[in-house]
Amino acid sequence: MTPADATLTEEAGTSGAALDADHLALHLLTSTQAAAMACVPWVGRGDKVAADQAAVTALRSELASVPGQGRVVIGEGEKDDAPMLYEGEELGTGSGPGWDLAVDPLEGTNYCARGAEGAIAVLSVTARGAMWGTSGWYMDKFVVGPAAAGSVDIEGPIEDNLRRVAEALGKEIGELVTIVLDKPRHQELMARIRAAGAKVLQIPDGDVMGSLLALVPGGGVDISLGIGGAPEGVLTATAARLLGGEMQGRLSPQSEEERA
């Protein structure tokens, strides 16, 4: 298990009350740490549902003591048919400013179940009304770190984007490392990246963690891209904003149910 990650933005929402980021940050970090630690007994035991339930239970308990009036705007349960912190659930002490929450108590449930690295507990908080509650399940994302921010265009060809990122980073295209979810929908994308000369790290799950590797110094990844979960996209966008990187995204329905 990697260390828990908590992201927090401080801005006014529709409630008009400003969040005290310094006051909330420790509470949120403690909450994600509790979720991560609750999964430890399940690492390597092959039961991702039990691990996810442990994370949800621990996180819900800790968030109950966070100051303010919390509301889940984005959770994971509906898409994954998993234990959930459900959309609209009220959390926090109920006293103080309102805040909205996007949460994935255990991203990388399969990693945890297999005893592999890459599982994290992650959440993002904004002032009430400032969080985009996406209705979609899947999102196409393009994520780069601070040094390449402003150089990408998700609407443009991947080859052009690779060239511009390489220029921004002072690298050759052949030195670029991208990270992409290893899914059938990405076969053409990965082939084009490799044909252009860049490297592809294929991961089976965990696009928030993959994006964080592109956003943090020393992560070893220059670009995170492709279609993953929309809830994870909101979490990633928050991290990109706080860390000075850039994320561009667009909803990408993968079924008729989602398109409806």
Buried (B, 14 or more C-beta within 10 A) or exposed (E): BBEBBBBBBBEBBEBEBEBEBEEBBEBBBBBBBBBBBBBEEBBEEEBBBBBBBBBBBBBBEBBBEBBBBBBBBBBBBEBBEBBBBEBEBEBBBEEBBBBBBBBBBBBBBBBBBBEBEBBBBBBBBBBBBBBBBBEBBBBBBBBBBBBBBEBBEBEEEBBEBBBBBBEBBEBEBEEBBBBBBBBEEBEEBBEBBEEBBBBBBEBEBBBBBBBBBBBBEEBEBBBBBBBBBBBBBBBBBBBBBBBEBBBBBEBBBEEEEBEE
